[in-house]
Amino acid sequence: MITKEQEQALRGWFAGRLPEGLFVELLDVTADREEITVVGRIPEPDLGADASQVEREASLDGRISEFRERTRDERIGVAREAEKRFGRKVSWGVQCGDTRAMYTTVSAPVMTRLRQPERQTLDTLIAGGVARSRSDALAWCVRLVQKNADTWLSDLRDSLQHVEQVRAQGPDSE
């Protein structure tokens, strides 16, 4: 977990380093030990008031694809520089209208030890067709917790940041 100050430094660096006009707005810069994720807003296509919902959704998908291809070289340059500076891979995403698309994201292996009841839970998800493997089942469980415990996880992250601040004020902080 990174501190609030480190997160602010990352966001500031990307805000200053991204090419002018790449995004309409820089929405999110988040990081963990392996990856920095940068998400920006891009403009919606102008379709007019009489466009159908299907047409709107297709136009958002098309705009996201166009942006990804057109900005690839610029984003690769920024990512290489950031990877050297911060020691983490950089992943990208965009928000266009209500559609958020992530690409070039890292899938990092996480080692864990599970007792039989936990393994049986994963195996049940596989048998039920929810997941293809134990790894996929575990990722599904994590997404379920994220979805249903958003407020709790947010409070926990805030508490951990407070712990980091208090720890930094201790006698061993120098």
Long-range contacts (C-beta under 8 A, 24 or more apart in sequence): 1-32, 1-157, 1-160, 2-31, 2-32, 3-161, 3-164, 3-165, 4-161, 4-164, 6-31, 7-31, 10-36, 10-86, 13-82, 13-85, 14-38, 14-78, 14-82, 17-78, 17-81, 17-82, 18-78, 19-74, 19-78, 22-71, 22-74, 22-75, 23-94, 27-95, 28-93, 31-86, 31-88, 33-88, 34-88, 34-89, 34-106, 34-108, 35-88, 35-89, 35-90, 35-91, 35-105, 35-106, 35-108, 36-82, 36-86, 36-88, 36-89, 36-90, 36-91, 37-90, 37-91, 37-92, 37-93, 37-102, 37-105, 38-90, 38-91, 38-92, 38-93, 39-92, 39-93, 39-94, 39-95, 39-100, 39-102, 40-93, 40-94, 40-95, 41-94, 41-95, 41-96, 42-67, 42-94, 42-95, 42-96, 43-96, 44-96, 44-97, 56-97, 57-99, 60-96, 60-97, 60-98, 60-99, 61-99, 63-96, 64-94, 64-96, 64-99, 64-101, 67-94, 67-96, 68-94, 68-103, 112-138
